[in-house]
Amino acid sequence: MFKNRIGPDPHPEMTASPTTSAGNGCPDIWELESGDVAIIGVRKTSVLSPHLPSGAGCGPDEEIVVIPRSLLLNARDDILKL
C-alpha cells in the first residue's frame, strides 16, 4: 500500500524542534502503490472549510489537513521525480 516516502524523513527534524501540534506522529508525505499520494497532517477541516474559496469544498469522505511548509519544500525534488 505505502510505496515510498516523498521527501526526507521528518522524524529527526521533529525531534529537535516540533513544528506542528502533531509532532508525536509527525506530518509526512507518501506515494502509494497506486501512484496516489497520502498526506499525514493535522486535521483542520472544521476550522478551514467555512473559509474555502468559491467553487472549492470537501465531500463527506474528505478532510483538509495541514502540513508545515518546510515539509513540502523539502519534498520538492522527490515530487518532481514522480
Phi and psi in degrees as GROMACS dihedral restraints (atoms count N, CA, C in turn):
[ dihedral_restraints ]
;  ai    aj    ak    al  type     phi  dphi    fc
    3     4     5     6     1   -87.5    20    10
    4     5     6     7     1   124.5    20    10
    6     7     8     9     1   -97.9    20    10
    7     8     9    10     1   -60.6    20    10
    9    10    11    12     1  -142.6    20    10
   10    11    12    13     1   143.0    20    10
   12    13    14    15     1   -71.2    20    10
   13    14    15    16     1   139.8    20    10
   15    16    17    18     1  -102.5    20    10
   16    17    18    19     1   114.4    20    10
   18    19    20    21     1    95.0    20    10
   19    20    21    22     1   176.7    20    10
   21    22    23    24     1   -72.6    20    10
   22    23    24    25     1   158.3    20    10
   24    25    26    27     1   -60.0    20    10
   25    26    27    28     1   121.3    20    10
   27    28    29    30     1   -77.8    20    10
   28    29    30    31     1   -11.6    20    10
   30    31    32    33     1   -63.5    20    10
   31    32    33    34     1   -45.3    20    10
   33    34    35    36     1   -60.5    20    10
   34    35    36    37     1   -40.4    20    10
   36    37    38    39     1   -64.8    20    10
   37    38    39    40     1   -40.9    20    10
   39    40    41    42     1   -70.0    20    10
   40    41    42    43     1   -32.6    20    10
   42    43    44    45     1   -65.0    20    10
   43    44    45    46     1   -39.7    20    10
   45    46    47    48     1   -71.1    20    10
   46    47    48    49     1   -45.0    20    10
   48    49    50    51     1  -157.1    20    10
   49    50    51    52     1    98.6    20    10
   51    52    53    54     1   -55.6    20    10
   52    53    54    55     1   137.0    20    10
   54    55    56    57     1  -110.4    20    10
   55    56    57    58     1     3.8    20    10
   57    58    59    60     1  -150.2    20    10
   58    59    60    61     1   157.2    20    10
   60    61    62    63     1   -67.2    20    10
   61    62    63    64     1   -13.1    20    10
   63    64    65    66     1   -93.6    20    10
   64    65    66    67     1    25.1    20    10
   66    67    68    69     1   -54.1    20    10
   67    68    69    70     1   -28.5    20    10
   69    70    71    72     1   -66.0    20    10
   70    71    72    73     1   -34.1    20    10
   72    73    74    75     1  -101.0    20    10
   73    74    75    76     1   -21.5    20    10
   75    76    77    78     1    69.0    20    10
   76    77    78    79     1   130.9    20    10
   78    79    80    81     1   -67.2    20    10
   79    80    81    82     1   151.8    20    10
   81    82    83    84     1  -159.2    20    10
   82    83    84    85     1   162.4    20    10
   84    85    86    87     1  -131.1    20    10
   85    86    87    88     1   130.0    20    10
   87    88    89    90     1  -132.7    20    10
   88    89    90    91     1   139.7    20    10
   90    91    92    93     1   -86.2    20    10
   91    92    93    94     1   133.9    20    10
   93    94    95    96     1   -94.1    20    10
   94    95    96    97     1   161.3    20    10
   96    97    98    99     1   -57.6    20    10
   97    98    99   100     1   -27.7    20    10
   99   100   101   102     1   -74.6    20    10
  100   101   102   103     1   -12.3    20    10
  102   103   104   105     1    97.5    20    10
  103   104   105   106     1   -13.3    20    10
  105   106   107   108     1   -71.7    20    10
  106   107   108   109     1   169.4    20    10
  108   109   110   111     1  -120.3    20    10
  109   110   111   112     1   133.4    20    10
  111   112   113   114     1  -108.1    20    10
  112   113   114   115     1   134.9    20    10
  114   115   116   117     1  -114.7    20    10
  115   116   117   118     1   129.3    20    10
  117   118   119   120     1  -104.4    20    10
  118   119   120   121     1   118.5    20    10
  120   121   122   123     1  -153.2    20    10
  121   122   123   124     1  -173.8    20    10
  123   124   125   126     1   -83.7    20    10
  124   125   126   127     1   126.3    20    10
  126   127   128   129     1   -67.3    20    10
  127   128   129   130     1   121.2    20    10
  129   130   131   132     1  -131.7    20    10
  130   131   132   133     1    18.3    20    10
  132   133   134   135     1   -56.9    20    10
  133   134   135   136     1   -47.2    20    10
  135   136   137   138     1   -65.5    20    10
  136   137   138   139     1   -30.1    20    10
  138   139   140   141     1   -82.4    20    10
  139   140   141   142     1   -41.2    20    10
  141   142   143   144     1   -93.3    20    10
  142   143   144   145     1   -28.0    20    10
  144   145   146   147     1   -59.5    20    10
  145   146   147   148     1   -34.9    20    10
  147   148   149   150     1   -65.3    20    10
  148   149   150   151     1   -15.0    20    10
  150   151   152   153     1  -107.1    20    10
  151   152   153   154     1     7.9    20    10
  153   154   155   156     1   -61.3    20    10
  154   155   156   157     1   143.5    20    10
  156   157   158   159     1   -62.9    20    10
  157   158   159   160     1   158.5    20    10
  159   160   161   162     1   -55.3    20    10
  160   161   162   163     1   133.8    20    10
  162   163   164   165     1    92.2    20    10
  163   164   165   166     1    -8.4    20    10
  165   166   167   168     1  -108.9    20    10
  166   167   168   169     1   147.4    20    10
  168   169   170   171     1  -168.4    20    10
  169   170   171   172     1   167.0    20    10
  171   172   173   174     1  -109.3    20    10
  172   173   174   175     1   132.0    20    10
  174   175   176   177     1   -75.8    20    10
  175   176   177   178     1   171.2    20    10
  177   178   179   180     1   -62.4    20    10
  178   179   180   181     1   -21.5    20    10
  180   181   182   183     1  -105.1    20    10
  181   182   183   184     1    17.1    20    10
  183   184   185   186     1  -117.4    20    10
  184   185   186   187     1   154.1    20    10
  186   187   188   189     1  -132.8    20    10
  187   188   189   190     1   150.4    20    10
  189   190   191   192     1   -95.2    20    10
  190   191   192   193     1   124.4    20    10
  192   193   194   195     1  -119.6    20    10
  193   194   195   196     1   149.3    20    10
  195   196   197   198     1  -116.3    20    10
  196   197   198   199     1   133.4    20    10
  198   199   200   201     1  -121.7    20    10
  199   200   201   202     1   155.1    20    10
  201   202   203   204     1   -63.1    20    10
  202   203   204   205     1   142.1    20    10
  204   205   206   207     1   -54.5    20    10
  205   206   207   208     1   -40.6    20    10
  207   208   209   210     1   -60.5    20    10
  208   209   210   211     1   -34.0    20    10
  210   211   212   213     1   -63.4    20    10
  211   212   213   214     1   -45.2    20    10
  213   214   215   216     1   -66.6    20    10
  214   215   216   217     1   -43.2    20    10
  216   217   218   219     1   -63.7    20    10
  217   218   219   220     1   -39.1    20    10
  219   220   221   222     1   -68.9    20    10
  220   221   222   223     1   -22.1    20    10
  222   223   224   225     1   -90.3    20    10
  223   224   225   226     1    -2.5    20    10
  225   226   227   228     1   -51.5    20    10
  226   227   228   229     1   -50.5    20    10
  228   229   230   231     1   -60.8    20    10
  229   230   231   232     1   -40.9    20    10
  231   232   233   234     1   -67.2    20    10
  232   233   234   235     1   -38.1    20    10
  234   235   236   237     1   -63.3    20    10
  235   236   237   238     1   -41.4    20    10
  237   238   239   240     1   -66.2    20    10
  238   239   240   241     1   -21.4    20    10
  240   241   242   243     1   -82.9    20    10
  241   242   243   244     1   -15.0    20    10
